[in-house]
Amino acid sequence: MIGEIYNYLFVELSAPLSREWPLISSPFPLMLIIFGYLYFVLYAGPRYMEDRPPYKLRTFTSLYDLIQILANLWMVQEHISFGWFSKYGIICPEPSPDSPNTLKMFNSIWWLLLLKIFDLVETCLFVLRKKQNQVSTLHVYHHVSNIFFAWLYLKYILDERATLISLLNCAIHVIMYMYYFVSARGPKYQQMMSPLKPFITRIQMDSNSSSRTIFKIC
């Protein structure tokens, strides 16, 4: 009985193209990653740091920000090279699931899933630097839901029209991590970048509402 339900939910209902892809074929690897993340940032990490001074991790954090900038820039370039703003219009382009470009785009979204898993490092850095106040419910939900929705898309949806959302998300992450990278250079740069902070917050909020709008329209 349980085997039949599992087979129906995770095999029969899944998209044939991605059915055997790593991390997509079964929900258990991502469930394990998410459980490990939640266990560390909400329980094990804070307990470990309770009687320890915060780690500075400046070089590692800067390297993390730089990798995020480059990785998200690459994802933006991939989306554009596959047809956004040329082949595809902004609002609800016609799907073409069998075209070579579309198949390459789906492969890129698999790499985006890996990038969303890499995003979890940010929260771990907050914990190790004893900035637990930044590990808010909204912050944790944001990271976990991004992974879940990326997996859901690759497992069941595989519609290139929805990749406009990932394009916007990656473009915003480029801006966001450039802001973090420059601000980490020191107080002088923090002061220089401080006027941009409300803008960064606003575009993050607008991206969430834009994503919901795109889903409703299309």
NORQUI-V101250 format. One record per pair of residues at least 6 apart in sequence whose C-alpha atoms are under 7 Angstrom apart, sorted by the first residue. I is the first residue (numbers start at 1). J is the second residue. If there is no record, write none. Layout:
i = [I,I]
j = [J,J]
//
This chain:
i = [11,13,14,14,15,15,15,18,18,18,19,19,23,23,24,24,34,41,41,41,45,46,49,54,54,54,55,55,56,62,65,65,65,66,68,69,69,69,72,72,72,72,73,75,76,76,76,79,79,82,82,92,92,93,95,95,95,96,102,106,113,113,113,116,116,117,120,123,126,126,126,165,168,169,176,182,183,183,183]
j = [19,156,155,156,155,156,157,24,154,155,25,155,29,30,151,155,144,123,124,127,127,127,128,128,129,130,128,129,129,181,177,180,181,181,177,174,177,178,170,171,173,174,174,170,167,170,171,105,167,101,105,161,218,161,159,160,161,102,160,158,147,150,151,146,147,147,143,135,132,134,135,211,207,207,200,189,189,190,193]
//
